[in-house]
Amino acid sequence: MKILQVTAALDQGGVERGTVEMAAYIVAQGSESLVASQGGRLVAVLESHGSRHITLP
């Protein structure tokens, strides 16, 4: 299963951290996690959990 999360950016904040945590959980359950945002400091953390980031304009 593929799951896409969309958020404005992946900088500091509760929604952003929740997005990264949910992405890690999705991957751990054997599904594919994709997150679309304008980028930010948490992209590297997101990708280290096995999720894929899609940069929005």
C-alpha positions as CSV (number, residue, x, y, z in Angstrom):
1,M,0.0,0.0,0.0
2,K,1.2,3.5,-0.8
3,I,0.3,6.3,1.6
4,L,0.8,10.0,0.8
5,Q,0.9,12.7,3.4
6,V,0.9,16.4,2.3
7,T,2.0,19.3,4.5
8,A,3.3,22.8,3.9
9,A,6.9,22.2,5.1
10,L,9.0,19.9,7.2
11,D,10.6,22.3,9.6
12,Q,10.1,22.4,13.4
13,G,6.7,21.9,14.9
14,G,4.2,19.4,16.1
15,V,2.5,18.6,12.8
16,E,5.8,18.2,11.1
17,R,7.1,15.8,13.8
18,G,3.8,13.9,13.7
19,T,4.2,13.5,9.9
20,V,7.7,12.1,10.3
21,E,6.6,9.7,13.1
22,M,3.6,8.5,11.0
23,A,5.8,8.0,8.0
24,A,8.2,5.9,10.1
25,Y,5.3,3.8,11.3
26,I,3.9,3.3,7.8
27,V,7.3,2.0,6.6
28,A,7.7,-0.2,9.7
29,Q,4.3,-1.8,8.8
30,G,5.6,-2.7,5.4
31,S,3.8,0.0,3.3
32,E,5.3,2.7,1.2
33,S,5.4,6.2,2.7
34,L,5.5,9.4,0.6
35,V,5.5,12.9,2.0
36,A,5.0,16.0,-0.2
37,S,6.0,19.4,1.1
38,Q,8.2,22.4,0.4
39,G,11.0,20.8,2.2
40,G,12.7,21.7,5.5
41,R,15.1,20.5,8.2
42,L,13.2,17.3,8.9
43,V,13.5,15.9,5.3
44,A,16.7,14.1,6.1
45,V,15.1,12.5,9.2
46,L,12.1,11.5,7.2
47,E,14.2,9.8,4.5
48,S,16.4,8.1,7.1
49,H,13.2,6.2,8.2
50,G,12.7,4.9,4.6
51,S,10.1,7.4,3.5
52,R,10.3,9.3,0.2
53,H,10.0,13.1,0.0
54,I,8.4,14.9,-2.9
55,T,9.3,18.6,-3.1
56,L,6.4,20.9,-3.8
57,P,7.0,24.3,-5.5
